[in-house]
């Protein structure tokens, strides 16, 4: 586990608001994502995150045009 990730000042919590639920519903239906994946991605998009770190390459297509995905394998 990379401590730079866990020790980052940029990690925070996001409220799961109506816009997050609405976008998650759309992402889940459009890209056939699991509910938890759609919620995480929608929250990252709605709250303006710069990157979405994942090991799940299926999320790349859903994230395209919204947020940059970073595969954990790409990290130094």
C-alpha positions as a printed Julia matrix, in Angstrom:
76×3 Matrix{Float64}:
   0.0    0.0     0.0
   1.36   3.4    -0.89
   1.45   5.74    2.1
   1.43   8.8    -0.17
  -2.21   7.98   -0.93
  -3.33   7.45    2.65
  -1.35  10.39    4.08
  -2.59  12.87    1.49
  -4.18  16.1     2.7
  -6.44  15.94   -0.35
  -8.51  12.99    0.84
 -11.9   13.96    2.22
 -15.51  12.94    2.53
 -18.35  13.87    0.19
 -22.05  14.12    0.95
 -24.12  11.82   -1.23
 -26.52  14.46   -2.52
 -29.37  14.2    -5.04
 -27.1   15.19   -7.98
 -24.7   12.37   -7.0
 -27.55   9.84   -6.86
 -28.95  11.06  -10.19
 -25.6   10.83  -11.98
 -24.87   7.45  -10.38
 -28.22   6.15  -11.63
 -27.39   7.33  -15.15
 -23.84   5.91  -15.08
 -25.07   2.59  -13.7
 -27.7    2.19  -16.41
 -25.61   3.49  -19.3
 -22.37   1.61  -18.51
 -23.78  -1.34  -16.53
 -21.7   -0.49  -13.47
 -22.19  -1.95  -10.04
 -24.04   0.42   -7.72
 -21.04   1.12   -5.48
 -18.78   1.85   -8.48
 -21.35   4.22   -9.96
 -21.75   6.04   -6.62
 -18.0    6.48   -6.16
 -17.51   7.72   -9.71
 -20.51  10.05   -9.58
 -19.35  11.6    -6.3
 -15.88  12.19   -7.75
 -17.37  13.86  -10.84
 -19.92  16.01   -8.97
 -17.39  17.23   -6.42
 -14.81  18.1    -9.07
 -12.06  15.65   -8.27
  -9.05  15.83  -10.57
  -8.45  12.08  -10.71
 -10.28   8.84  -10.01
  -7.94   6.08   -8.84
  -9.08   2.57   -9.65
  -7.96  -0.91  -10.6
 -11.17  -1.41  -12.59
 -10.55  -0.61  -16.27
 -14.32  -0.81  -16.94
 -14.69   2.57  -15.26
 -12.52   4.27  -17.9
 -15.35   4.41  -20.42
 -17.85   5.74  -17.88
 -15.37   8.35  -16.65
 -14.34   9.55  -20.13
 -15.09  13.22  -20.64
 -15.77  13.73  -16.93
 -12.65  12.88  -14.97
  -9.19  11.37  -15.54
  -8.8    7.81  -14.32
  -5.5    6.61  -12.88
  -4.75   2.92  -12.67
  -3.05   2.07   -9.41
  -0.5    0.09  -11.45
   0.57   3.39  -13.08
   1.68   4.89   -9.77
   5.4    5.04   -8.96
